Amino acid sequence: MTRRDLHVHTCYCDGKSTPEEAVKAALEKGFGQIGLVAHSYVPFDEESCIKPEKIAEFQGEVRRLKEKYRGEIEVFCGLEEDIFSEQSREGFDYVIGSVHYIKRGGRYFSVDETPDILKNLIDGFYGGDFYACAEDYFALVGELEKKRPTFVGHFDLIKKFRSFIPFDSGEPRYVSAWRAAADRLIKSGLPFEINSGGIARGYLDEPYPSPEIAEYIKSQGGRLLLSSDAHRPEDIGFDFERLQGLI
C-alpha cells in the first residue's frame, strides 16, 4: 500500500519550508504520495492563510514538482478550506474541510492559535462555559457537510489547548456535540483524517480526532485516513506507525 500524507503546509501559508523541501523530505521518508496544502484565504487572518495574489504561483509550483518528481512520488495540490472562506477551489486537486474559528460579536476567534484567544472567547461570550463553546464549534464542523470537501480536517481541534483549558471529554454535552457533528458527516459520506499535528507540536498525546471518536466513526461506517498536518518537513508522516491502528 502506498504511503501517503495529504496534509502538508508550506511557506505559501503558515508552513516553514518550500514545497520542494517538503517533497524531498517525503521522498526520504519513503512516501509515494504527498499533498501540498494551502490554508484558504480569509481576510480576517492574513498571517495564517495564502494571499490571493500567491494562489496561482503556489499552484504553478506544485505542477512543476509533479512533473519533476514524476515516477518517484505523486505530488498533489490541496486546499484546506476554512468554513468561513469564500476562496475558489479552481486549480486544486482536493479540498480539506476545516473549522478554525468561531464568530462572535462580529469577530472571528481562532480556536487553535493561542490559549489566551480561546479563553477570551469562552469567558467573554460563553460565561466561562467551555462546553457551550464546544457545542458551537461542533455545530460548525457539522456544517462542513454542506461544503462537500474531499475529507474533514482535525475534527476535534477545539481540544488543542486542553492542558491550559482543561475539560472532561466524557461530559455528556461534549459527547453529544461531537456525535451530532460526526453523524451528520458520516451520513454524507465524507472521510475524516487522523491528524497527528497536535502531537508533533507538543500540545497533545493523541491525534485529532481522539481514539474514542475515531472508533465511533468506524463503528458507524465512517472512513478514516492518516495525515500529519505538517508545517515542517521533519513532521511529515509524524507518528503514523503508532496511529495506523486507528484507521
TAHU-V890174 format. One record per residue. N is the residue number from 0. RES is the residue in one small letter. PSI is psi in whole degrees, 0 to 359 (none if undefined). OMEGA is omega in radians with two decimals (* if undefined). NEAR is the number of other C-alpha atoms within 8 Angstrom. Layout:
# TAHU-V890174
n:N res:RES psi:PSI omega:OMEGA near:NEAR
n:N res:RES psi:PSI omega:OMEGA near:NEAR
This chain:
# TAHU-V890174
n:0 res:m psi:133 omega:-3.11 near:2
n:1 res:t psi:129 omega:3.05 near:6
n:2 res:r psi:133 omega:-3.12 near:8
n:3 res:r psi:154 omega:3.03 near:10
n:4 res:d psi:110 omega:-3.02 near:14
n:5 res:l psi:21 omega:3.14 near:13
n:6 res:h psi:81 omega:-3.10 near:13
n:7 res:v psi:120 omega:-3.12 near:15
n:8 res:h psi:155 omega:-3.12 near:17
n:9 res:t psi:186 omega:-3.11 near:17
n:10 res:c psi:355 omega:3.09 near:10
n:11 res:y psi:346 omega:2.95 near:12
n:12 res:c psi:250 omega:-3.09 near:13
n:13 res:d psi:19 omega:3.07 near:12
n:14 res:g psi:170 omega:-3.01 near:11
n:15 res:k psi:1 omega:-3.09 near:10
n:16 res:s psi:167 omega:3.00 near:11
n:17 res:t psi:160 omega:3.07 near:9
n:18 res:p psi:320 omega:-3.11 near:11
n:19 res:e psi:324 omega:3.06 near:7
n:20 res:e psi:322 omega:3.11 near:9
n:21 res:a psi:318 omega:3.13 near:15
n:22 res:v psi:315 omega:3.13 near:10
n:23 res:k psi:320 omega:3.12 near:8
n:24 res:a psi:319 omega:3.12 near:11
n:25 res:a psi:320 omega:3.09 near:13
n:26 res:l psi:315 omega:-3.13 near:11
n:27 res:e psi:331 omega:-3.13 near:7
n:28 res:k psi:2 omega:3.08 near:6
n:29 res:g psi:22 omega:3.13 near:7
n:30 res:f psi:145 omega:3.10 near:13
n:31 res:g psi:346 omega:3.13 near:12
n:32 res:q psi:140 omega:3.04 near:13
n:33 res:i psi:138 omega:3.06 near:16
n:34 res:g psi:113 omega:3.08 near:12
n:35 res:l psi:124 omega:-2.90 near:16
n:36 res:v psi:137 omega:3.04 near:13
n:37 res:a psi:138 omega:2.98 near:13
n:38 res:h psi:130 omega:3.14 near:14
n:39 res:s psi:152 omega:-3.08 near:12
n:40 res:y psi:131 omega:2.94 near:12
n:41 res:v psi:131 omega:-3.02 near:11
n:42 res:p psi:344 omega:-3.08 near:5
n:43 res:f psi:0 omega:3.13 near:5
n:44 res:d psi:66 omega:-3.02 near:7
n:45 res:e psi:347 omega:3.13 near:10
n:46 res:e psi:334 omega:-3.02 near:6
n:47 res:s psi:343 omega:-2.98 near:8
n:48 res:c psi:170 omega:3.10 near:14
n:49 res:i psi:141 omega:3.11 near:13
n:50 res:k psi:143 omega:-3.11 near:9
n:51 res:p psi:323 omega:-3.11 near:6
n:52 res:e psi:352 omega:-3.13 near:6
n:53 res:k psi:354 omega:-3.05 near:9
n:54 res:i psi:310 omega:-3.12 near:9
n:55 res:a psi:322 omega:3.12 near:7
n:56 res:e psi:316 omega:3.11 near:8
n:57 res:f psi:311 omega:-3.13 near:9
n:58 res:q psi:321 omega:3.11 near:11
n:59 res:g psi:321 omega:3.11 near:8
n:60 res:e psi:320 omega:3.11 near:9
n:61 res:v psi:321 omega:3.09 near:13
n:62 res:r psi:319 omega:3.12 near:9
n:63 res:r psi:317 omega:-3.13 near:8
n:64 res:l psi:327 omega:3.06 near:10
n:65 res:k psi:314 omega:-3.10 near:11
n:66 res:e psi:316 omega:-3.08 near:7
n:67 res:k psi:322 omega:-3.05 near:6
n:68 res:y psi:15 omega:3.11 near:10
n:69 res:r psi:133 omega:-3.10 near:8
n:70 res:g psi:344 omega:3.10 near:5
n:71 res:e psi:315 omega:-3.14 near:7
n:72 res:i psi:142 omega:3.07 near:11
n:73 res:e psi:130 omega:-3.10 near:11
n:74 res:v psi:128 omega:-3.12 near:13
n:75 res:f psi:154 omega:-3.13 near:12
n:76 res:c psi:113 omega:-3.06 near:13
n:77 res:g psi:154 omega:3.06 near:15
n:78 res:l psi:123 omega:2.98 near:14
n:79 res:e psi:103 omega:-2.99 near:13
n:80 res:e psi:112 omega:3.05 near:12
n:81 res:d psi:149 omega:-3.08 near:11
n:82 res:i psi:337 omega:3.13 near:11
n:83 res:f psi:2 omega:-3.11 near:6
n:84 res:s psi:145 omega:3.08 near:9
n:85 res:e psi:16 omega:-3.12 near:6
n:86 res:q psi:146 omega:3.09 near:8
n:87 res:s psi:147 omega:3.07 near:4
n:88 res:r psi:358 omega:-3.05 near:7
n:89 res:e psi:133 omega:3.08 near:4
n:90 res:g psi:359 omega:3.12 near:5
n:91 res:f psi:147 omega:-3.12 near:10
n:92 res:d psi:330 omega:-3.11 near:8
n:93 res:y psi:169 omega:-3.06 near:9
n:94 res:v psi:131 omega:2.98 near:13
n:95 res:i psi:124 omega:3.13 near:13
n:96 res:g psi:125 omega:-3.05 near:16
n:97 res:s psi:158 omega:3.00 near:14
n:98 res:v psi:119 omega:3.12 near:12
n:99 res:h psi:346 omega:-3.00 near:10
n:100 res:y psi:156 omega:2.92 near:8
n:101 res:i psi:134 omega:-3.11 near:10
n:102 res:k psi:124 omega:3.11 near:8
n:103 res:r psi:140 omega:3.11 near:8
n:104 res:g psi:33 omega:3.14 near:4
n:105 res:g psi:7 omega:-3.13 near:5
n:106 res:r psi:155 omega:3.08 near:6
n:107 res:y psi:120 omega:-3.13 near:9
n:108 res:f psi:123 omega:3.08 near:11
n:109 res:s psi:137 omega:3.10 near:11
n:110 res:v psi:354 omega:-3.06 near:12
n:111 res:d psi:11 omega:-3.12 near:11
n:112 res:e psi:304 omega:3.08 near:6
n:113 res:t psi:155 omega:3.07 near:9
n:114 res:p psi:324 omega:-3.10 near:10
n:115 res:d psi:320 omega:3.13 near:6
n:116 res:i psi:315 omega:3.14 near:11
n:117 res:l psi:318 omega:-3.14 near:12
n:118 res:k psi:320 omega:3.11 near:10
n:119 res:n psi:322 omega:3.08 near:8
n:120 res:l psi:312 omega:-3.09 near:10
n:121 res:i psi:316 omega:-3.12 near:13
n:122 res:d psi:319 omega:-3.03 near:10
n:123 res:g psi:331 omega:-3.03 near:8
n:124 res:f psi:349 omega:-3.13 near:8
n:125 res:y psi:13 omega:3.10 near:11
n:126 res:g psi:30 omega:3.14 near:7
n:127 res:g psi:6 omega:-3.07 near:9
n:128 res:d psi:97 omega:3.14 near:9
n:129 res:f psi:320 omega:-3.04 near:9
n:130 res:y psi:327 omega:3.07 near:8
n:131 res:a psi:320 omega:3.09 near:8
n:132 res:c psi:316 omega:3.13 near:10
n:133 res:a psi:324 omega:3.10 near:11
n:134 res:e psi:317 omega:3.11 near:12
n:135 res:d psi:322 omega:3.11 near:9
n:136 res:y psi:308 omega:-3.09 near:11
n:137 res:f psi:331 omega:3.04 near:13
n:138 res:a psi:321 omega:3.07 near:11
n:139 res:l psi:318 omega:3.11 near:10
n:140 res:v psi:318 omega:3.09 near:11
n:141 res:g psi:329 omega:-3.14 near:12
n:142 res:e psi:345 omega:3.08 near:9
n:143 res:l psi:337 omega:3.11 near:14
n:144 res:e psi:325 omega:-3.12 near:11
n:145 res:k psi:332 omega:-3.08 near:5
n:146 res:k psi:347 omega:3.04 near:8
n:147 res:r psi:57 omega:3.03 near:8
n:148 res:p psi:174 omega:3.08 near:12
n:149 res:t psi:318 omega:3.01 near:10
n:150 res:f psi:167 omega:-3.04 near:11
n:151 res:v psi:129 omega:-3.13 near:14
n:152 res:g psi:150 omega:3.08 near:12
n:153 res:h psi:74 omega:-2.99 near:12
n:154 res:f psi:315 omega:-3.08 near:11
n:155 res:d psi:48 omega:-3.14 near:10
n:156 res:l psi:334 omega:-3.12 near:12
n:157 res:i psi:341 omega:-3.10 near:9
n:158 res:k psi:358 omega:-2.97 near:6
n:159 res:k psi:318 omega:-3.04 near:9
n:160 res:f psi:33 omega:-3.06 near:12
n:161 res:r psi:340 omega:3.05 near:8
n:162 res:s psi:339 omega:3.08 near:6
n:163 res:f psi:325 omega:-3.12 near:6
n:164 res:i psi:81 omega:-3.04 near:8
n:165 res:p psi:149 omega:3.08 near:7
n:166 res:f psi:166 omega:-3.14 near:6
n:167 res:d psi:112 omega:-3.11 near:5
n:168 res:s psi:349 omega:3.08 near:6
n:169 res:g psi:358 omega:3.09 near:6
n:170 res:e psi:128 omega:-3.06 near:7
n:171 res:p psi:323 omega:-3.14 near:6
n:172 res:r psi:320 omega:3.13 near:8
n:173 res:y psi:313 omega:-3.14 near:12
n:174 res:v psi:315 omega:3.14 near:10
n:175 res:s psi:321 omega:-3.11 near:8
n:176 res:a psi:313 omega:-3.10 near:12
n:177 res:w psi:327 omega:3.13 near:11
n:178 res:r psi:321 omega:3.13 near:8
n:179 res:a psi:318 omega:3.12 near:11
n:180 res:a psi:314 omega:-3.13 near:13
n:181 res:a psi:315 omega:-3.13 near:10
n:182 res:d psi:318 omega:-3.13 near:9
n:183 res:r psi:317 omega:-3.11 near:10
n:184 res:l psi:321 omega:3.09 near:12
n:185 res:i psi:315 omega:-3.14 near:13
n:186 res:k psi:326 omega:-3.13 near:7
n:187 res:s psi:353 omega:3.10 near:7
n:188 res:g psi:9 omega:-3.11 near:7
n:189 res:l psi:132 omega:3.03 near:15
n:190 res:p psi:163 omega:3.11 near:12
n:191 res:f psi:144 omega:3.02 near:13
n:192 res:e psi:147 omega:2.87 near:15
n:193 res:i psi:107 omega:-2.91 near:17
n:194 res:n psi:120 omega:-3.09 near:14
n:195 res:s psi:10 omega:-3.05 near:15
n:196 res:g psi:321 omega:-3.14 near:11
n:197 res:g psi:332 omega:3.09 near:14
n:198 res:i psi:313 omega:-3.11 near:11
n:199 res:a psi:325 omega:-3.10 near:9
n:200 res:r psi:3 omega:3.00 near:7
n:201 res:g psi:12 omega:3.14 near:7
n:202 res:y psi:332 omega:-2.99 near:10
n:203 res:l psi:163 omega:3.00 near:9
n:204 res:d psi:13 omega:3.10 near:7
n:205 res:e psi:160 omega:-3.10 near:9
n:206 res:p psi:177 omega:2.86 near:13
n:207 res:y psi:128 omega:-0.23 near:13
n:208 res:p psi:169 omega:3.13 near:13
n:209 res:s psi:158 omega:-3.13 near:9
n:210 res:p psi:321 omega:-3.13 near:9
n:211 res:e psi:325 omega:3.08 near:6
n:212 res:i psi:319 omega:3.11 near:8
n:213 res:a psi:318 omega:3.13 near:13
n:214 res:e psi:322 omega:3.10 near:9
n:215 res:y psi:315 omega:3.14 near:8
n:216 res:i psi:314 omega:3.12 near:12
n:217 res:k psi:320 omega:-3.10 near:11
n:218 res:s psi:337 omega:-3.13 near:7
n:219 res:q psi:10 omega:3.10 near:8
n:220 res:g psi:10 omega:3.12 near:7
n:221 res:g psi:159 omega:-3.12 near:12
n:222 res:r psi:148 omega:-3.08 near:10
n:223 res:l psi:148 omega:3.05 near:11
n:224 res:l psi:151 omega:-3.13 near:9
n:225 res:l psi:139 omega:2.99 near:12
n:226 res:s psi:159 omega:-3.07 near:14
n:227 res:s psi:338 omega:-2.99 near:16
n:228 res:d psi:38 omega:-3.07 near:11
n:229 res:a psi:137 omega:3.01 near:15
n:230 res:h psi:359 omega:3.06 near:12
n:231 res:r psi:146 omega:-3.12 near:12
n:232 res:p psi:324 omega:-3.09 near:12
n:233 res:e psi:345 omega:-3.12 near:7
n:234 res:d psi:0 omega:3.09 near:10
n:235 res:i psi:129 omega:-3.13 near:14
n:236 res:g psi:21 omega:-3.05 near:10
n:237 res:f psi:125 omega:3.03 near:11
n:238 res:d psi:18 omega:-3.08 near:7
n:239 res:f psi:323 omega:-3.10 near:10
n:240 res:e psi:316 omega:-3.13 near:5
n:241 res:r psi:326 omega:-3.04 near:6
n:242 res:l psi:352 omega:-3.07 near:10
n:243 res:q psi:324 omega:-3.10 near:8
n:244 res:g psi:348 omega:-3.11 near:5
n:245 res:l psi:344 omega:-3.07 near:8
n:246 res:i psi:none omega:* near:11
